[in-house]
Amino acid sequence: MPTETVCFVGGRVRTMDLAGTVAEAFRVEDGRVAAVGTTEEILAGAGDARVVDLAGAAVIPGLIDCHSHLELLAYSWELAVDCRSSRVSSIEEIVSVLAERAAATNAGEWILGQGEHYQNLKLAEGRYPDRHDLDRVSTTHPVMYRASYHINVFNSLGLELLGVDDDTPNAPGGRIERDPTTGVATGRTYDMFEPLGGPQPSVPELAAAIKRVQDRYLAVGVTAIGDIPLHRTGLEAIAAVAADGDLVLRAALYPKLEAVVSAEDVRTGRTKDRIDALDPDHLAMVGFKVFLDGGLTAGAAALHEDYPGQPGYRGELAFTDGEVAALVAAADAAALQIAMHAIGDRALDQALDGALALPAERHGVARHRIEHAGNMFMTNQRIKRLAASGVVPVPQPAFILTTAAGYVAHLGTDRIGTVMPFRTLIDHGLPIPGNSDAIGITEDQHHPFPAMQAAVTRRTNDGDVLDAQEAVTVEEALRMYTEWSAFAIGWEDRVGSLEVGKFADFVVLAADPLETEPADLAALAVVQTWIGATLVFDSGRERG
């Protein structure tokens, strides 16, 4: 941690404290804010401190992505072949770009492709590829195409290596698609990657890729994340980065239960103690994640009514109601947050039941979360139950750009209700934390400013406006990625605003967001990013 005293003066500093204070300057001691005020006030107490002139620039607290996936971004941006619709428009083109990688790769090594949410709606064939398509990529390489974390398609060799045959059972909440006539696996799998033991990079390979992903976060002003490792390699890779002293971001971790941490780990605190000791200022295990259902993109979210065109099929729940209540109680007893993935309305109700089963005096104490609550299915009754439970809803503002239209196309507004009802949730006293759930389906899914713009304008990447009445103000959009995200990860005492005692994590911008037209927010340039008063990104040079 830096030990020098630094005075940052002559700026327009939006502290994002509760009063909305706009200051000119602040003093930093040992990496934390020691004073905030006018330039004159800060310089008067500067002594022999180093002085940094902000030259009138706009300054905001470091931005926080409270639901991120470093390991999945490392996979999609650094390790996989780009098969997104910005590059391909058909299955034929997917086969072609994957075959190019195969031709340059040693036989037997995995060929990995990254697509995007609801890409079947964009491809010329109107469907996802299957095993036969990917067999044309290679028969000597196992091949996998990913549309989302929930949808993975394998070629025949890949299925063979993963042990998929006519008798392979579906995992709870997952599904291996089979030809309805022959019963043979089509290669398409839904929420089965982890149960099948899908291909993983080595820890050193993944750690190196995570460092490059980290740089991309710093370049867009993100200084802290709520990161969710879904596999043991993901947890060990970020731990290795921290152990080497190379973790620059502050990361609050929510490893997946059983796949990454066990119930015994949670009870004893064994994993938490190991992780928290590596770099206490930058890394901590604050909770764990459980998947109550699958993804709607995979048709595996647990619904109260049948999926369109699939009589009798309503998705799958991974746990019983009693098991969910027990998981919430276990997290609460361990003073950890439980982050419950619940996309479908049936899973959402199960999550709320589990949270409300806690004694009333515990509601809101441990800051439990429901990931994706607030994206859809937000009836008045569920909103009231959310408020009563003290649970933090964690919807994804970035999904307005990329995914919300797919939700509507899949189920229709009669079933899902208002899409991303942020205005309604905020008006009911529920802070909406900014986050991306970024897995690499676009180049800028991790970028907070396009997501802020979407929350304000409600405009998708295709130019459509979704439920304009649910727009938030620019200040609220900024609070999503500062104060409210800090609250969501339980770190409001250390980050989220520029106040005395908190880390001096901040961003210097080319313009003041609150004086920028909403339609221009996405293009707002990050000039510098500072963490603990250390410059970690400068648009004029690479980070040293």
Secondary structure, DSSP 4 states (H G I P E B T S, - for coil): ---SEEEEESSEEE---TT--EESEEEEETTEEEEEE-HHHHHHT-TT-EEEE-TT-EEEEPEEEEEE-HHHHIIIIIISEE-STTT-SSHHHHHHHHHHHHHTS-TTS-EEEE--TTGGGTSTTSS---HHHHHTT-SSS-EEEEEETTEEEE-HHHHHHTT--TTPPPPTT-EEEE-TTT--EEEEEES-HHHHT-----HHHHHHHHHHHHHHHHTTTEEEEEE---SHHHHHHHHHHHHTT---SEEEE-PBBTTTB-HHHHHHTHHHHHHHTT-TTTEEE-EEEEESS--GGGT-S--SSPBTTBTT-----SS-HHHHHHHHHHHHHTT-EEEEE--SHHHHHHHHHHHHTS-GGGTTTS--EEETTTSS---HHHHHHHHHHTPEEE--TTHHHHTHHHHHHHH-HHHH-SSS-HHHHHHTT----------SSSTTTT-HHHHHHHHHH-B-TTS-B--GGG---HHHHHHHTTHHHHHHTT-TTTSSS--TTSB--EEEESS-GGGS-GGGGGGPPEEEEEETTEEEEETTB---
